[in-house]
Amino acid sequence: MIDQLKITGQYLLPKHLVSRLTGKIAAAKAGKLTTFLIKQFIAKFKINMDEAKHSDPVYFDTFNDFFTRELKAGARTIIEGDDNLALPVDGCVSQLGEIKAGRIFQAKGHDFSLRELLGGRDDVAAPFDDGLFSTIYLAPKDYHRIHMPITGKLEQMIFIPGDLFSVNPLTAENVPNLFARNERAVALFSTALGPMAMVLVGATIVASIETVWAGTLKADKKEIQYWDYTDKDITLEKGAEMGRFKLGSTIVALFPKDSIAFSEELQAGSVTRLGELFAKAQIEAQTSKES
C-alpha cells in the first residue's frame, strides 16, 4: 500500500518544477547552510568521504560541487587490457542482457523500446538490434561521475526531453517505459568493437546532466536536439570522465551483437565499482563469424 502511494505521488508531483527548484538550491553558494546540508546528506546516506579528493564538507561552495565530488588519486583502478571493458560508474546493476526484438528488459512485467530510448530514429537504433545492454542505477550515496568503459570517438549526441520520474528500483518495477520516457542524453561513440551508446537518464530532482564536451544540458526546447561530432576529434580514453549527474540517476550502456560478453560476476542487484571488469571483448568470435 505504501509503495503504491509512493508511485501515485510521483504521477501527481510537478516533477519539473520540483527539479528546477532543487537545482537552484543545489547551485546556491549559501555558506554555512550549504555546509549544513552537505553534512546532513553525508550522515543520512553514510557516504565514505575518505575516498573523496576533498573530504571536508567546508571545502565545497555548493551542494552540486559536493555531489559531483572528485575521487582522490588511487581510489579506483581502471582495469587494464584492450580486451577488458571497465565499469563506467559506481552503482548497482538494475538489469543487463540481450536486446530482444527491439525491446530492453526493465523489470518484471516491463520492457521498453530501444528505438524510443534513442530518440526514435531507426538509423541510430539499428546497430544495437539484438545487441546487449546494461542498466546501472546510481544511488544518492554513490560517486556521480560517469567514465568510459572503452576508448571511443564521439560521433553524435542526442538530448531527449521527457518526464522526470525517480529511477530507483521501486519505480523501475512499477512505472512502464521508465527509461524511455524520462529526460535523457544519448552519447554515441565509435570504438574498436563497433558503436557504443551511453545513455544518461535524468530523474526527479536531478538538477542537470553534464558532458565533458558540451557542459550542462538543459531541456530549453520541447523537441529532440541533435549534435553531430563526426568532424570533431573528440576521443575519450578508457576510464576517462565523460559526464556527470547533479543528484542521482541511471545510465544505460548499449553494445552491438557479439561485440562483448558481460562479466560473469554481474547480474541484477550487483554492486558496481568504477574501473572493475564490466565485459570482455569478443573480437575473435566476431571475426570468425565474418570469415
N, C-alpha and C positions, 0 to 999 in steps of 0.2 A: 504493500500500500504506500509506504513512504517513498520507495523507488519510483512508483508511478506518479506520485505528486511532484517529484523532482523533474521527471521528464515533461509532464504537463506544464510545469512552471517555465521550462525552457522555451516551449512554444509561445507562451504568453509574454515572456520577458522582452522588452525592447532592446535586443542584443547589441545592435549597432550603436545606439545611444549610450548604453552602459559601457561598451568597449571604448568609445571616444572619451567619455568622462574618466574612465580608468587610465586611459593613455595620457591625459593631461596631468593627472595626479602623479603617474609614474615618471613623467618627464620633468616634473617641477623640482627646482632647487629650493627645498624647504628647510634646509639646515637641520636643526635638532629633530624636527618632525620626521624628515626623511630617515635620519639615523634610527629613530624610534621604530618606524615601520619596518626597516630592514632587520633590526634586532628581533622584533616580534615574528617576522617571517622565518628567520633562521631558527628560532626556538620551536615554532609550530611545526615546521617541516623537517626538523633535525638535519639541517644542511651541514655538511662537513666543510667548513671554511679552511681547514688545513690544506685542502687541495687548491685553494684559490691563490693566484699571484699576490693579491692584496686581501688579507684576511680580516682586517679591522673595518667594521661597518662604517666608521667615521670617514674612511677614505673616499667613499662613493658620494658624488654630488647629487645624484638622482637615483630613484629606485631602479630605473632602467639600466643605469650603469652597473648596479649590483647584480641585477638579474642576468645580464649578459656578461658577467664577470669572466675574466680570462683565467685559465688554469696556470699554476706555476709550472716551470720547466720540469719535465720528468714525471708529471702527474699521470700522463697517459703515454703509452708507447705505440707507435704505428707499426703494425706487423709488416715485416719485410718480405720480399719476394714478388716478382712480377705476376705469379700465378695466384697470389693471395689478395683478396679484396678485404679492405678494412671496414669495420663497423663505423658508420658515419656519425653516430650520436651516442650519448648516454641515454638510456631509456628502458623500455620494456616492449618486447615483441607483442604486437596485437595479433597479427596473423602473417603468415608467409606461405608461399607455394606457387602453384601454376595458375596462369590466367586461362580460364576455360570458356570457350565460345564468346570471347569478348567481355567476360564478366570477372570481377575480382571479389573474392570472399571477404566479407566484412565481419560477420559474427553469425552465430547460429540463427538461421532463418533470414539472413540478409546478405545480399551481394550488391555490387554496383557496376556501372558501365565503364570500361576502360576508356572508350571514346569520350564519354561525358566528363570523366575525370580530367582529361587532357584538353578540354575546351571545345569538343565537338567536331574536330577535323579528322577525317579518315586518314589523311597522309601522315599526321602526327601519331595516330594510334597504331597504324599498320605494322611498324617494325616490332611492336610488342605483342602482337597477336600470338596466342599460345606460348607466350613467354613466362617470365617469373616476376613475382612481386614480393615486397616485404614492407609491412606497415609497422612503424615503431612509434610508440606513444612516449612523449616527454612529459613527465610529471613535474609539478612545481619545484620539487627539490633538485631536479636534475640540472646539469650543465647545459646551457641552451644555445651553444654554437653548433652549427652543422658543418661537417667536414666531408671531403671527397673520399669515396670508397676506392677509387681507382683514378689514375691520371686521365683527364678528359679536356677536350677543347669545347668551349661553349659555342653552340650553334644558334639556338633560339631561346627566347623566354616568353612565356605566356602568363598574363595575370588575369585571373577569372574572378569577378565579383560574385558574391553569394551570401549565404547565411553565415551565422557565427555561433552555431551550436557548440556546446562543450564537446570535447573529443575523448573524454575519459571512458573507461571500459563500460560503465553503465549506459552511457549514451550510445556507444557503438552497438550495444546489444538491443537497443530499443528505438533508435531513430533510423528509419530506412534511408539508404542512399547518402549516408552522412558525409563521407569524404568527397563525394562528387557534387554535394550541394553547398558545402562551406566555401568561403573565400579561399583562394589558393594561388600559389605561384608555381609554375612548371618551368624547370630549367632542363633543357635538352642538350646533351653532350655527345660528342663522338669520342670513342675510346678504342683501345686495341682490341676489344671484344665486340665492337659494334656500338650502336646507340645506347645511351643510358638516360633515363629521366629521373630527376629528383623533384618530387612534388612536395612543396611546403604548404601545409594545410593550416589555415587560420582557425581561431576558436573564440568563444566568449571571453572577453576581457583581454584578448591578445592585442596589445596596443599597435603592433605593426609587425610585418615581415620585412627583413632586410636581406640583400645580397651584397657581396663584396664588390660587384661590378656596377650596381645600379643604386645602391643605398636603400633608403626606406621606400617601400611600395605602398601606394595608397589607392583605394578604390574611389578616385575622384569622378570616374565615369561609370555608368551602368553597363557599358558594353565591354566585351573582352578586349584586352590590349595585347599587341604583339610587338616583339623586338627581334630583329634579325641581326645576328652577330657573325654570320658566316665570313664577312670580310674583315672581321676584327681578330686579332691574335690574342684571345683570352684563353689561356691554357692553365689549368689548376692541377698541381701535382697531387698524388695520393696523400691524404692526410691534411691537405691544406684547407683552411676555412673557406666555405662557400656562402654561408649565410647565418642568420640567427633569428630567434624568436624573442620578442619582448613580451614575456609571460608565455605559459606553456602551450604546446600543441603537438602536432603529429607530422611525420614525414612518410611518404610512400616512395620507395625506390623501385624502378622498373628496368628489366633487362630482357633482351631478345631470347627466343627459344634456343636451347642448347649452348648458351654462352657461359653459364655459370652453374655451379651446384652449391646451394647454401650449406654452411657448416652444419654438421650433424648435431652439434650441440644446441642449435637454435630451434625453438618451437614456440607456439603461442604461450605467452607468460614468461619467457626467458628474459632475464635482465641483460641489458647490453651495456658494454663499455667501449667508448670511443677507441678505435685503433686495434681492437682484438679481431680475430678471424670472423669475417662476415660470410665469405664464399670463396670457392676455388674456381679459377678459370677452367673452362672446358674446351680450350683451343684445339687440342688433339682430336677430340670427339667431333668438333665442328669441321675440322679439316678432312677427317676420314669420310664424313658424310658427303662433303662436296666432291671428293675424289671417287 
